[in-house]
Every structure is written in C-alpha cells, then in structure tokens.
C-alpha cells in the first residue's frame, strides 16, 4: 500500500482535520476496517480505512483524521 495524497482539510487553534489516500493492489479487500500499517518512518499503526474507488490497477482507501490540538 502506498500513500498517494495528503489533504489538509481544516486547521484552527484547537482542531485539525486531514485525510490520507492510499493506493493498494486491485485485489485488496474492498471493505472498511481497521488495518495495521507499517512504515519505516512511523512504525506500526492501526488505521481505519474506507475504500473510496477502484480502477483496473488499484483499490483506493481513505483515512480521515479529526483531532483536537493539545
């Protein structure tokens, strides 16, 4: 799975919202679920992913984050 887009949706003094779009192989499971993703820079994380599209080569997932700043 590859990160293909980062969108900064909303940012204020108290809250930030952003989304990540990932590209997976076309035969990846097309169901929303919590998946374990591992990257060299971030390590292992559980991320809730929702399939948002598919083409002949790939399935696309989105993760949306909405969090309060500390």
Helices and strands as residue ranges (DSSP letters): E 2-11, E 15-25, E 33-39, E 43-54, E 58-68
